[in-house]
Amino acid sequence: MYFSDTLEKIKNQHQDESHDLLLEIVSKIRPPKSNLLQARENLSAFIIRLKENPDAIILLRSYLKGLFDQMKSVQIFTESGILTNRGFFSEAFDRINSFFLPQVYNEKDVMAIFVAVFHKNWDYLWVNHIPTQDWAALFELLGWVEIENLPQDDSVVVQTLNSILVLSQRIGALGLEPEILSKLPELEYFDSPFIVQNKSVYDYIDQYQKDPDFDKTDQNLDYKHLMVMLSQCEEYIQLIRKNKRKFGTDLHFSYQLLRLSQNIDRLKSLLKLVSKSADQAYFEGESDLFKILVKAVNRKNSIKDHIEDNVNLLAFQITEHAGKTGEHYITNTSKEWWKMWFSSMGGGLIVGFLTIIKVMIYYLRLPLFGESFLYSMNYSLGFIGIHLTHSVLATKQPAMTASKLAAALDESDKPKSVSLNNLADLIVKISRSQFIAFVGNVTIAFPVAFLIAYVYHYFTGTHVADSEKAFHLIHGINPISSLALLHAGITGVFLFLSGLISGYYDNKNIYNRIPQRIKNNPGLTRILGPKVSLKIGTYIENNLGSLAGNFFLGIFLGTMGTIGIILGLPLDIQHITFASGNFGLAFVSVGDQLSTDQILITVAGIIGIGLMNFLVSFSLAIFVVMKSRKITYSHSSKLFKILFLRFIKRPHHFFFPSKPVDIKADGVEEKTAEKENPLSTNNKVPEENKVRPVKK
């Protein structure tokens, strides 16, 4: 039989205090990773074999009692699966170090047994597949007793209560951290739930240990009051997260909120052990905590979990604030569509000059650093100029409209088909906005660069770009014989990053109260006067994100080619508008030497570069939005189906403005009267109800 050798080892063990036998039992129950459901069958088979051998049950009980009696469990209760106070980066480096050089635990600590026995990093998966009633059957067979039925002086009870007290004190301290108090000053008072819960826990534990007739159920009034306090602590955390536009966030603050939530969850799990409800299943609290601890031990060194848990909130904030700088990148009406065209023409005009300046910088023959620095400044100042003149650079729409994409997925109170249709509708709007921005940029950048190069040649007799440079520029656009599309993809990544940087700085603007600090800066006020300081603060409040995003985008584009040379890799950038301008100035030099096929291939290359710019930037924006909202890809096929049906029925909607239509879940369109856009930022959102602690 499968467990025969295990039963023999149980019968032959003689006061063995090592965990070897327990390791043997778990290894027998552990299923193949490809068939986790087999774990339940293995556990049932083990229980049946034990019942057939009563002597083995007695010996196994004795073994487990000797193994755990002198063990300490406070550490595993209060630390496993809970972030430390070291901070995000210190915690990340500690996990990396522990992965290569595992931590050593005290031999008398339960943590050492869990780490040794559940050593596979996927053990928690099969442990969770086994239902509570099966674990309860095993615990009962081993003679274990639910904690609330144990004497008050029992070692397990004492350590559990000590763990509850440790967690409660930690929650109280975290709830009074300056970063949280700065957001919610009302928490400083004595009726703050973070303070009250700590006093309530102390009183509850004191009565639990002293009163032999203490009510150990969830009907205990002290227990109810304690749970109300913990719920209010959670509500305050959610209040901070919901008021994202008001408070902002940073990585450290996100880490602190997550750590606070983890401590509250663990405290609730331990309270569930010592105070049972009437409808609670047998050993339910013990089984749930056991599963939590196994997962915590398995994932304790996971860098992926650490990053995802902490960055999700920050990504949520960044994508939300990225929309603040990108709301004007979406066209909803014909008027806005034409306005986008005129704005993109302005962007094309500026880029036409930037292409000429870049070629002139090339002929300075500067060292690599000097050349990349001037290239970067040319790009950065040009992009900032586009922003200051309210012009538009094509391909920035996807990265700058992340919050709008997220808003389309935030319809959690409506059917999923509604959210997907909202998202599809927004994608169509971004597509046609992108199309007209392409047209405006390209149709102006080419003639502007051409005219400047032509006038320069007319008056000087020389070309801005000689024949060698001109052919090099044209070859760089060729989608067949060059890496133009790869370089366009790299540019798409940078366009996406610039959108995130814009959101990041808008978020920092709010979180660090930079505009208010500028407006109230005594030195600045004394030198420039209060009115000028106020104007500067207001301008920074509305434009810091855009300025930072455009500046860093210029740095990215200006240094990529130099980095490629240093690394010996074919790295460079290609943007549709600059490609159009480069073709314009090169055409002045060698246009009469180009065949029709070369011209057509170059035009196709410009179009291909634009598509790659857009697709890469847009795909990354969608990915980050989904990560920030913790949305899976289970509905992606349905979204593609909706988009495909719309494109088949009305392809012109992806390129030109149209009358308002209702799109049903099945993709059928019906003309309707124009109605309020559910994604419009003009929609008023009701203010959050202020959470008030309930006094005992």
DRENMARKE-234658 format. One line per 8 residues: number of its first residue (from 1); their letters; for each residue z, x, y of C-alpha. Coordinates in steps of 0.1 Angstrom, whole numbers, plus 2048, in hexadecimal, padded with zeros to 3 digits. Layout:
% residues N
NUM = A = Z:X:Y ~ ...
//
This chain:
% residues 696
1 = MYFSDTLE = 800:800:800 ~ 7F9:80A:824 ~ 81E:80E:82E ~ 82C:81B:80C ~ 82F:83F:817 ~ 83F:833:838 ~ 859:81F:824 ~ 861:83D:80F
9 = KIKNQHQD = 867:852:82E ~ 87F:837:83B ~ 892:837:81A ~ 894:85D:819 ~ 89F:863:83D ~ 8C3:86F:83F ~ 8D2:86A:861 ~ 8B2:878:870
17 = ESHDLLLE = 8B6:877:896 ~ 892:883:89E ~ 877:86B:8A8 ~ 85F:877:88C ~ 865:858:877 ~ 85E:841:895 ~ 83F:855:89C ~ 834:84F:878
25 = IVSKIRPP = 839:82A:87A ~ 826:826:89B ~ 809:83B:88E ~ 806:823:871 ~ 806:804:887 ~ 7EE:814:8A0 ~ 7CB:806:89A ~ 7A9:817:89F
33 = KSNLLQAR = 7A0:817:8C4 ~ 780:804:8BB ~ 794:7E7:8AB ~ 7B4:7E1:8C0 ~ 7B9:7BE:8B0 ~ 7C2:7CF:88F ~ 7E3:7DA:89F ~ 7F1:7B7:899
41 = ENLSAFII = 7E7:7B7:874 ~ 7F7:7DA:870 ~ 818:7CE:880 ~ 819:7AF:86A ~ 813:7C3:84B ~ 82F:7DB:855 ~ 847:7BE:85A ~ 83E:7AF:838
49 = RLKENPDA = 843:7D0:827 ~ 866:7D3:838 ~ 870:7B0:82D ~ 867:7BA:809 ~ 87E:7D8:80B ~ 8A0:7CD:819 ~ 8AE:7F0:814 ~ 893:7FF:82A
57 = IILLRSYL = 89D:7E6:846 ~ 8C1:7F2:845 ~ 8B7:816:845 ~ 89E:811:861 ~ 8B8:7FF:876 ~ 8D0:81B:871 ~ 8B6:835:87A ~ 8AC:823:89B
65 = KGLFDQMK = 8D1:81D:8A4 ~ 8D8:842:8A0 ~ 8B8:84B:8B3 ~ 8BE:835:8D1 ~ 8E4:831:8D4 ~ 8E9:851:8E9 ~ 8C9:84E:8FC ~ 8C6:848:921
73 = SVQIFTES = 8AD:82F:92E ~ 8B3:82E:954 ~ 896:847:95A ~ 87C:834:946 ~ 887:813:956 ~ 887:81F:97A ~ 86C:83A:97B ~ 851:834:960
81 = GILTNRGF = 832:823:970 ~ 842:825:993 ~ 835:83C:9AE ~ 84C:857:9BA ~ 855:85E:9DE ~ 83F:87E:9DF ~ 821:86D:9EF ~ 7FD:867:9E4
89 = FSEAFDRI = 7F0:88A:9E2 ~ 810:89A:9D4 ~ 810:87F:9B9 ~ 7EC:885:9B1 ~ 7F1:8AB:9AD ~ 810:8A5:998 ~ 7FC:88F:980 ~ 7E1:8AA:97D
97 = NSFFLPQV = 7FB:8C4:976 ~ 80D:8AE:95D ~ 7EC:8A7:94B ~ 7E6:8CC:944 ~ 80B:8D6:942 ~ 81E:8B7:935 ~ 841:8B0:942 ~ 860:8B7:92D
105 = YNEKDVMA = 879:89B:92A ~ 89E:89C:921 ~ 8A2:897:8FC ~ 8BC:87C:902 ~ 8A4:868:918 ~ 890:84A:90A ~ 873:857:91E ~ 86F:875:906
113 = IFVAVFHK = 86C:85D:8E8 ~ 852:846:8F9 ~ 83D:864:904 ~ 83E:873:8E1 ~ 839:853:8CD ~ 81F:842:8E3 ~ 80B:862:8E9 ~ 7E9:852:8E9
121 = NWDYLWVN = 7DE:849:90C ~ 7D0:828:8FF ~ 7EF:81D:8EB ~ 7F7:803:905 ~ 7D7:7F0:8FD ~ 7E1:7E8:8D9 ~ 805:7E3:8E2 ~ 7FA:7C8:8FB
129 = HIPTQDWA = 7E4:7B8:8E0 ~ 802:7B0:8CB ~ 812:78F:8D6 ~ 836:78B:8E0 ~ 840:777:8C1 ~ 834:794:8AB ~ 849:7AD:8BE ~ 866:795:8BD
137 = ALFELLGW = 864:792:897 ~ 865:7B8:894 ~ 883:7BB:8AD ~ 896:7A0:89A ~ 88F:7B1:879 ~ 89D:7D1:887 ~ 8BD:7BF:890 ~ 8B8:7C2:8B6
145 = VEIENLPQ = 8C9:7A9:8CD ~ 8BC:79C:8EE ~ 8CE:7AE:90A ~ 8DE:790:919 ~ 8F0:78A:8F8 ~ 8FF:7AD:8F7 ~ 922:7B5:903 ~ 925:7BF:927
153 = DDSVVVQT = 931:7E2:91E ~ 914:7E9:906 ~ 901:809:90E ~ 8E0:7F6:911 ~ 8EE:7DC:929 ~ 8FF:7F6:93F ~ 8E0:80C:942 ~ 8CA:7ED:949
161 = LNSILVLS = 8E2:7E2:965 ~ 8E3:805:973 ~ 8BD:805:974 ~ 8BD:7E4:986 ~ 8D5:7F2:9A0 ~ 8C0:812:9A5 ~ 8A0:7FD:9AA ~ 8B1:7E6:9C2
169 = QRIGALGL = 8BE:802:9D8 ~ 89C:812:9D8 ~ 88B:7F1:9E3 ~ 8A4:7EE:9FF ~ 89D:811:A0C ~ 877:80D:A09 ~ 878:7EC:A1B ~ 889:7FD:A39
177 = EPEILSKL = 870:819:A3C ~ 865:81E:A60 ~ 840:817:A58 ~ 849:7F4:A4A ~ 862:7ED:A66 ~ 848:7F5:A80 ~ 832:7D9:A72 ~ 84F:7C0:A6D
185 = PELEYFDS = 86C:7C8:A84 ~ 87F:7A9:A78 ~ 887:7BC:A58 ~ 8A0:7D1:A6B ~ 8BA:7B5:A6C ~ 8D5:7AE:A52 ~ 8C3:78F:A44 ~ 8A5:7A4:A3A
193 = PFIVQNKS = 89D:79C:A15 ~ 89B:7C2:A0E ~ 8C0:7C5:A19 ~ 8CC:7A4:A0B ~ 8BD:7AA:9E8 ~ 8D0:7CA:9E5 ~ 8F1:7BA:9EC ~ 8E9:79D:9D5
201 = VYDYIDQY = 8E0:7B5:9B9 ~ 901:7C7:9BD ~ 915:7A7:9BD ~ 901:79A:99F ~ 907:7B9:98A ~ 92C:7BA:994 ~ 931:797:987 ~ 91B:79D:968
209 = QKDPDFDK = 932:7B9:95D ~ 954:7AA:966 ~ 951:785:95E ~ 951:77E:938 ~ 944:75B:93F ~ 928:766:956 ~ 90A:750:956 ~ 8EE:766:949
217 = TDQNLDYK = 8D2:74D:94D ~ 8B8:748:969 ~ 8CC:729:974 ~ 8E7:740:983 ~ 8E8:73A:9A8 ~ 8EC:75F:9B0 ~ 8CE:767:99A ~ 8B9:74C:9AC
225 = HLMVMLSQ = 8C3:759:9CE ~ 8BA:77D:9C3 ~ 898:772:9B7 ~ 891:760:9D8 ~ 899:781:9EA ~ 881:794:9D4 ~ 866:77A:9DA ~ 86B:77D:9FF
233 = CEEYIQLI = 868:7A3:9FD ~ 847:79E:9EB ~ 83C:785:A06 ~ 843:79E:A21 ~ 82D:7B8:A0F ~ 811:79E:A0C ~ 815:795:A31 ~ 80F:7BA:A3B
241 = RKNKRKFG = 7F0:7BB:A24 ~ 7E2:79A:A31 ~ 7E6:7A4:A55 ~ 7CD:7C1:A50 ~ 7BC:7BD:A71 ~ 7DD:7BE:A83 ~ 7EF:7DA:A72 ~ 7D5:7F1:A62
249 = TDLHFSYQ = 7E0:80A:A48 ~ 7DE:82D:A3B ~ 7E0:83E:A19 ~ 805:846:A1C ~ 80D:822:A27 ~ 7F9:814:A0B ~ 80C:82B:9F3 ~ 82D:81E:A00
257 = LLRLSQNI = 824:7FA:9FD ~ 818:7FF:9D9 ~ 838:812:9D0 ~ 84D:7F6:9DF ~ 83A:7DC:9CB ~ 83E:7EF:9AB ~ 864:7F2:9AF ~ 866:7CC:9B5
265 = DRLKSLLK = 852:7C4:996 ~ 867:7DB:981 ~ 887:7CC:98E ~ 87B:7AA:985 ~ 873:7B5:962 ~ 896:7C3:95D ~ 8A6:7A4:96B ~ 892:790:952
273 = LVSKSADQ = 8A4:7A3:937 ~ 8C7:79C:942 ~ 8C2:778:94E ~ 8AD:762:936 ~ 89D:740:93E ~ 89F:723:926 ~ 87A:722:920 ~ 877:748:91B
281 = AYFEGESD = 86A:753:8F9 ~ 880:767:8E1 ~ 880:78C:8EC ~ 866:783:906 ~ 876:799:921 ~ 87B:7B6:909 ~ 857:7B3:8FD ~ 848:7B2:920
289 = LFKILVKA = 85C:7D0:92C ~ 853:7E3:90C ~ 82E:7DE:913 ~ 833:7E8:938 ~ 845:808:92E ~ 82B:812:914 ~ 80F:80E:92E ~ 823:821:948
297 = VNRKNSIK = 828:83E:930 ~ 803:83E:925 ~ 7F5:83D:949 ~ 80F:854:959 ~ 7F6:870:95F ~ 7D8:85A:967 ~ 7C7:866:987 ~ 7AE:849:985
305 = DHIEDNVN = 7CA:82F:986 ~ 7DC:842:9A1 ~ 7BE:843:9B8 ~ 7B3:81F:9B0 ~ 7D6:810:9B6 ~ 7DA:821:9D8 ~ 7B7:822:9E5 ~ 7AF:7FD:9DF
313 = LLAFQITE = 7C4:7F2:9FC ~ 7B6:80D:A12 ~ 793:805:A08 ~ 79A:7E1:A0F ~ 7A5:7EA:A33 ~ 788:802:A39 ~ 76E:7E9:A2E ~ 77F:7CE:A42
321 = HAGKTGEH = 77E:7E3:A62 ~ 75C:7F1:A5B ~ 74F:7CE:A63 ~ 75E:7D0:A86 ~ 744:7EA:A8F ~ 728:7DA:A7C ~ 728:7B5:A84 ~ 709:7B8:A9A
329 = YITNTSKE = 6F5:7C7:A7D ~ 6F0:7A4:A6D ~ 6D7:78C:A7B ~ 6DD:767:A75 ~ 6C3:757:A8C ~ 6A0:75D:A98 ~ 6AE:768:ABA ~ 6C5:782:AAA
337 = WWKMWFSS = 6A8:78E:A94 ~ 692:795:AB2 ~ 6AF:7A4:AC4 ~ 6B4:7BC:AA6 ~ 68F:7C5:AA9 ~ 693:7CF:ACE ~ 6B3:7E2:AC6 ~ 6A3:7F5:AAA
345 = MGGGLIVG = 686:7FE:AC1 ~ 6A0:80F:AD7 ~ 6AD:822:AB9 ~ 689:82C:AB0 ~ 684:839:AD4 ~ 6A3:84F:AD3 ~ 69A:85C:AB0 ~ 677:865:ABC
353 = FLTIIKVM = 687:87E:AD5 ~ 6A0:88A:ABB ~ 683:894:AA3 ~ 673:8A9:ABF ~ 694:8BA:AC8 ~ 69B:8C2:AA3 ~ 67A:8D4:AA0 ~ 681:8E8:ABF
361 = IYYLRLPL = 6A3:8F2:AB1 ~ 691:8FE:A92 ~ 67B:916:AA7 ~ 69A:926:AB6 ~ 69E:938:A94 ~ 6C4:937:A96 ~ 6DC:942:A7A ~ 6E4:927:A61
369 = FGESFLYS = 705:91D:A72 ~ 6F5:91B:A95 ~ 6D7:907:A88 ~ 6EC:8EE:A74 ~ 704:8EA:A92 ~ 6E8:8E2:AAA ~ 6D8:8CB:A90 ~ 6F9:8B9:A8C
377 = MNYSLGFI = 6FE:8B5:AB1 ~ 6DB:8A9:AB6 ~ 6E0:88E:A9C ~ 704:885:AA7 ~ 6FD:882:ACC ~ 6DD:86F:AC4 ~ 6EF:856:AAE ~ 70B:852:AC8
385 = GIHLTHSV = 6EF:84C:AE2 ~ 6E1:831:ACC ~ 703:821:ACB ~ 709:824:AF0 ~ 6E7:814:AF8 ~ 6EF:7F8:ADF ~ 6D0:802:ACA ~ 6CE:801:AA5
393 = LATKQPAM = 6C7:81C:A8A ~ 6B7:80D:A6B ~ 6CA:810:A49 ~ 6ED:80F:A59 ~ 6F0:7E9:A53 ~ 6FC:7EB:A2E ~ 719:803:A35 ~ 723:7F3:A55
401 = TASKLAAA = 725:7D0:A47 ~ 73E:7D6:A2B ~ 757:7BD:A37 ~ 73D:7A2:A38 ~ 734:7A9:A14 ~ 759:7A8:A0C ~ 75D:787:A1E ~ 742:777:A09
409 = LDESDKPK = 757:781:9EA ~ 778:775:9F9 ~ 771:751:9F2 ~ 78C:751:9D7 ~ 795:72C:9DD ~ 771:721:9D6 ~ 75B:722:9B6 ~ 74D:744:9AE
417 = SVSLNNLA = 72A:736:9B3 ~ 733:730:9D8 ~ 73E:754:9DD ~ 71F:761:9CC ~ 708:74B:9E1 ~ 71B:757:A00 ~ 715:77B:9F6 ~ 6F0:774:9ED
425 = DLIVKISR = 6EC:763:A0F ~ 6FB:781:A21 ~ 6E5:79A:A0D ~ 6C6:786:A18 ~ 6D1:789:A3C ~ 6D8:7AE:A39 ~ 6B6:7B3:A29 ~ 6A3:7A2:A45
433 = SQFIAFVG = 6B8:7B4:A5F ~ 6B0:7D5:A4E ~ 68B:7CD:A4C ~ 688:7C6:A71 ~ 69D:7E5:A79 ~ 685:7F9:A64 ~ 667:7EB:A77 ~ 676:7F0:A99
441 = NVTIAFPV = 681:814:A91 ~ 661:81F:A81 ~ 648:80F:A98 ~ 658:820:AB6 ~ 664:842:AA8 ~ 641:84B:A9C ~ 62E:844:ABD ~ 64B:853:AD2
449 = AFLIAYVY = 64B:874:ABF ~ 625:874:ABE ~ 622:86F:AE4 ~ 63C:889:AEC ~ 62B:8A2:AD5 ~ 608:899:AE3 ~ 614:89C:B08 ~ 625:8BD:B00
457 = HYFTGTHV = 604:8CA:AF0 ~ 5F0:8BD:B0D ~ 603:8D0:B28 ~ 60C:8F0:B14 ~ 5EF:8F4:AFC ~ 607:8F9:ADF ~ 616:8E0:AC6 ~ 63A:8D7:AC3
465 = ADSEKAFH = 636:8DE:A9E ~ 61C:8F8:A93 ~ 606:8F1:A75 ~ 61E:901:A5C ~ 63C:8EC:A68 ~ 627:8CD:A6B ~ 61B:8CF:A47 ~ 63F:8D6:A3C
473 = LIHGINPI = 64B:8B7:A4E ~ 630:8A2:A3D ~ 636:8B1:A1B ~ 65B:8A8:A1F ~ 651:883:A21 ~ 63A:883:A03 ~ 64B:86E:9E8 ~ 637:87F:9CC
481 = SSLALLHA = 636:8A4:9D3 ~ 658:8A8:9E4 ~ 67C:89C:9DF ~ 679:884:9FC ~ 689:867:9E8 ~ 6A6:87C:9DC ~ 6AC:888:A00 ~ 6AA:863:A0B
489 = GITGVFLF = 6C5:85A:9F1 ~ 6DB:876:9FF ~ 6D6:868:A22 ~ 6E0:845:A14 ~ 701:853:A08 ~ 708:862:A2B ~ 6FE:841:A3B ~ 717:82F:A24
497 = LSGLISGY = 732:849:A2C ~ 72D:845:A51 ~ 734:820:A4D ~ 755:827:A3B ~ 75E:841:A55 ~ 759:827:A70 ~ 770:80F:A5E ~ 789:82B:A58
505 = YDNKNIYN = 78C:833:A7D ~ 78D:80E:A87 ~ 7AA:80B:A6F ~ 7BB:82A:A7C ~ 7B6:81C:A9F ~ 7CB:7FD:A96 ~ 7E4:80F:A7F ~ 7ED:82A:A98
513 = RIPQRIKN = 7E9:814:AB7 ~ 7D2:82D:AC7 ~ 7C5:816:AE3 ~ 7E8:80C:AED ~ 7F3:830:AEE ~ 7D6:839:B04 ~ 7DC:81C:B1B ~ 801:825:B1F
521 = NPGLTRIL = 7FD:84B:B20 ~ 811:856:B3E ~ 7FD:876:B43 ~ 7DB:865:B41 ~ 7E7:849:B57 ~ 7F4:861:B71 ~ 7D3:875:B72 ~ 7B9:859:B6F
529 = GPKVSLKI = 7CD:83B:B7A ~ 7D8:81C:B66 ~ 7B6:80A:B68 ~ 7A2:827:B5B ~ 7BB:82D:B3F ~ 7B9:808:B36 ~ 793:809:B35 ~ 793:829:B1F
537 = GTYIENNL = 7AC:819:B07 ~ 797:7F9:B05 ~ 778:80C:AFF ~ 788:821:AE3 ~ 795:801:AD4 ~ 772:7F3:AD0 ~ 75D:812:ACA ~ 772:82D:AB9
545 = GSLAGNFF = 765:824:A96 ~ 740:824:AA0 ~ 743:844:AB3 ~ 754:856:A96 ~ 73C:848:A7D ~ 71D:853:A91 ~ 72C:875:A98 ~ 734:87D:A74
553 = LGIFLGTM = 712:86F:A68 ~ 702:888:A7F ~ 717:8A4:A70 ~ 70E:899:A4C ~ 6E8:898:A54 ~ 6E8:8B8:A68 ~ 6FA:8CE:A4E ~ 6EB:8C1:A2E
561 = GTIGIILG = 6CD:8D8:A2F ~ 6E2:8F6:A37 ~ 6FA:8EF:A1A ~ 6DB:8EC:A03 ~ 6D0:90F:A0E ~ 6F2:91E:A09 ~ 6F6:90F:9E6 ~ 6D2:915:9DD
569 = LPLDIQHI = 6CD:8F0:9D5 ~ 6B0:8DA:9E1 ~ 6C7:8C5:9F8 ~ 6BB:8B5:A18 ~ 6B9:894:A2A ~ 69E:87B:A31 ~ 6A2:85C:A47 ~ 686:843:A4C
577 = TFASGNFG = 687:844:A72 ~ 687:86A:A74 ~ 66C:86C:A59 ~ 657:855:A6F ~ 65D:86B:A8E ~ 656:88B:A7A ~ 635:87C:A6F ~ 62C:873:A92
585 = LAFVSVGD = 631:896:AA1 ~ 621:8A7:A82 ~ 603:890:A86 ~ 5FC:89E:AA8 ~ 5F9:8C1:A99 ~ 5E7:8BB:A78 ~ 5DB:897:A79 ~ 5B7:8A0:A78
593 = QLSTDQIL = 5BD:8B4:A59 ~ 5CD:898:A45 ~ 5B9:883:A2D ~ 5BD:85D:A2A ~ 5CF:862:A09 ~ 5E8:87A:A19 ~ 5EF:861:A36 ~ 5F4:844:A1E
601 = ITVAGIIG = 60B:859:A07 ~ 61F:863:A26 ~ 622:83F:A31 ~ 62D:835:A0E ~ 646:851:A0F ~ 655:844:A30 ~ 658:821:A20 ~ 668:830:A01
609 = IGLMNFLV = 680:844:A15 ~ 68B:825:A27 ~ 690:812:A07 ~ 6A5:82E:9F8 ~ 6BA:831:A18 ~ 6C1:80B:A16 ~ 6C6:808:9F0 ~ 6DE:825:9ED
617 = SFSLAIFV = 6F2:81C:A0B ~ 6F3:7F7:A02 ~ 6FD:7FE:9DD ~ 71A:814:9E7 ~ 726:7FA:A00 ~ 725:7DF:9E6 ~ 738:7F6:9CE ~ 754:7FE:9E6
625 = VMKSRKIT = 757:7D9:9F0 ~ 75B:7CF:9CC ~ 775:7EB:9C6 ~ 788:7E1:9E5 ~ 78A:7BD:9D9 ~ 78F:7C7:9B5 ~ 771:7B3:9AA ~ 75F:7BA:989
633 = YSHSSKLF = 73A:7B9:982 ~ 73C:79B:96B ~ 72A:785:984 ~ 710:79F:98F ~ 6F4:791:978 ~ 6F9:76E:987 ~ 6F6:77E:9AA ~ 6D6:78F:9A1
641 = KILFLRFI = 6C9:76E:993 ~ 6D0:75C:9B4 ~ 6BF:777:9C8 ~ 6A1:778:9B1 ~ 69D:752:9B3 ~ 6A0:753:9D9 ~ 686:76F:9DB ~ 66E:75C:9C4
649 = KRPHHFFF = 671:73B:9D7 ~ 673:749:9FB ~ 66B:76E:9FC ~ 666:76D:A22 ~ 68B:766:A27 ~ 692:78A:A1D ~ 67D:796:A3A ~ 67B:77B:A55
657 = PSKPVDIK = 693:762:A64 ~ 692:73F:A57 ~ 6A1:71D:A5C ~ 6C4:717:A4D ~ 6C3:70D:A29 ~ 6DD:704:A0F ~ 6DA:718:9EF ~ 6E9:708:9D1
665 = ADGVEEKT = 6F8:71B:9B4 ~ 6D8:718:9A0 ~ 6C3:727:9BC ~ 6B3:706:9C9 ~ 6B0:705:9EE ~ 6B4:6E6:A04 ~ 6AE:6E5:A2A ~ 6CC:6DA:A3D
673 = AEKENPLS = 6D8:6D8:A60 ~ 6E5:6F9:A6D ~ 70A:6FD:A67 ~ 726:715:A6E ~ 722:736:A5B ~ 73F:73A:A43 ~ 73E:75F:A48 ~ 73E:75E:A6E
681 = TNNKVPEE = 759:772:A7F ~ 75C:756:A99 ~ 76D:740:A7F ~ 792:73D:A88 ~ 7AB:748:A6E ~ 7CD:737:A6F ~ 7EA:74F:A77 ~ 800:759:A5A
689 = NKVRPVKK = 820:746:A56 ~ 83D:75D:A5E ~ 853:764:A40 ~ 878:75D:A46 ~ 893:768:A2E ~ 8A8:74E:A1E ~ 8CD:754:A22 ~ 8E5:74F:A06
//
